[in-house]
Amino acid sequence: MSEGSSALSVSAALGIAKRQLEDVAVRVVGEVSEVSANPRYKAVYFTVKDEKASLPCMIWNNRYASCGFDLQVGSLVEMTGRFTLYAAKGRMNFDAFSIEPVGEGKLRMQVANLARRLEAEGLMAAGRKKPLPAHPSRIGLVTSPRGAAVYDVLRTLRRRYPLADVVFAGVGVEGAAAPAGIVEGLQRVQDAGVDVVLLVRGGGSYEDLMPFNDEALARFVSGMRVPVVTGIGHEPDTSIADLVADFRASTPTAAAEAAAPATADLGASLRESARRMHQVVSGRLASTGRLLDRYALMPLFREPTRLFEDEARMLDEMTGRLGAAIPSNLAAMGARLARVRGALRLGVASAVPPHAADLVRAKAQLAAAGKMLAAPHRRAIASKSATLQALSPLGVLARGYSIARNGSGAVVDSVAKAKVGGMLSVQLADGVIESVVRNIETEELALEDIDG
């Protein structure tokens, strides 16, 4: 500025500053310290900071929605944008074009996206989670063989529930190869026939817990035949394996306590069950005894013969009547049988002759009637037989005539049907003559011969 130039107004000065600032586009990394995401606003306002300074920022709602994650206080983010100046308040902001998490924040965003996808598929639904067995006989344990978690779990199981066998699979719990190893360990203990599986590890950074956010591991845990209890890290940390497991405990020790009942609690439960059972049985026996006492005082049970007194009297009376009636009935039936036997003996001799004569007369009558019925039919048959005899060709042959047939079997009734040299079969009354035609003479020739 020259010494003689005029002073600028506030708005003009801020306009110059605004134009200069908006020409600067940079990438900024910082930790989110404040977030204001009011749905009524057109933009999300937040602040990022480092050890020495803080920067107020804003991002329009459409750009914020495309980022794919939510700003959280304490998250480390990297922004691309430009500086801008709100002239009305003289306030400078950083207008962010895009925001993405950095470091652990980026990992958390990836885990959150995977968690939302698996939740949409139903892998985290409460309805698919399997109940834990009340008294497991075999408990599977999958964790690092070198960490403190394995000793915490074994110590807790030995103290609370030494009745169960422990099937242990030592696996790596950090690094890129850890998810595949954990899956193999889970498969091994499941194949060993355990009733429940403990998947645990001690605390660590968020990056250390990333193997338990693996998608393949999460799908395997959700598909296991036996319930899975997780105890991964500490209370603030929740992995995807925790979300798909059937029960999530905050620590390895808590996981062991959830899977195995305490023997003291089991003993108390058994004693309480025994007390209730004794109380129920005692009450049932007492009430049954009182009921039996009431039955014993009833007249029916003190004098049981009264129950069938009338029937006994009736039975005695009928027995007496039956005893008196049988001998008299037998005597009457014997006398009747003797009379029938005598009548049969006398009647056979006198009844046979009359019946024999009736049979002879009936036979003669049947014979005469049969002859009368057959006579007209016999006469008709004789007449028809004579007619058939007269018309029969055999009768004609018997009178000296014959029938001539040519070689094809046709009757030769004209000389025109015969040929010189041809065969003729001449049928007579008593046989057939086979002959050869040597000469044929017509009827006129035959008549002329007769006339001559």
C-alpha angles and dihedrals in degrees: 000000000000121000094246099047119114122251120258125237119247093253092048092049091048090047090056090048092048092052092048094047095047090057090064115085116180144161114243130192120199147136117264110242102167135022129187112181104166110173090218091061124085092224141031114244121205142151130231125196146177132194094291110026147018130219126204110223141182137191127190115247095246091054092045092052091054092055091077099218140070123250111243128187108257095027118131110227139178117216135192116203148095138268117258135182126223098212097193091064100022088236125147120216136178109238104211118210095185137003129198131172120253128214112334090006090061091050091050091052091052091048092048092052091049091047092053091050094049091045090053088054090055098247091130097044115130091225093066096050114109121229119248116249114254095220112017117193096194124033122193119215122195117182144103113305091216103048129091091246095077092054093046091053096045092047092050093048092048091051099043106030117008091164093081126082116231120221107198127198114187112210139163113262101189134058137036094296094051099090093056091047092049091050090052091049092051090050092050096052092044090053088051089067102251122168096217136008128220114207107188145153136169126257127290144140122306090257090054090056095051095102087067089057092060115128096219091051091048092052092048093050092050091050099049119123094224127053118268124214117196129202105174123163118322137312100284092052120080117177128194088251087060091052096051096039120102091239130014122206124188096231139013090257091052090049091055090048091051094050099044126048118225113255089226090055090045091052091048090049091050092048090050091049090049091049092051091045092050090048093050094045093045091051091047092050092047093050091046090050092052091049091051090050090055091049091050091057094054115106090231093064095038092054106023092173089072088069092071102020096120093045091051091054092049090049092052092049094050091046090056093047092048092049091054096044100049099065094047092047091050092051093050092048091049092053092048091050091052091052093050091048092053093047091052093052093052096041099052095064095046097042100053102069097052091049093049092054091050090054092052092050093048091051092053092048092051092050093051093047091050093054092049091051094048099046099079092047093050091053092050092049091050092051094049091046091056091049092050091048091054093049097041116110087220088063090052090050090050088059091060102273126124139201120228122205129184126227093281092053096252117141111255104223094156135041087234089071093057127076130202107259092020124126122253128191111207113198116205130180093269103031151328129284118205111209142167120233109239100167138011123208123186124228093255090058091049091052092048090052089051092049092048 
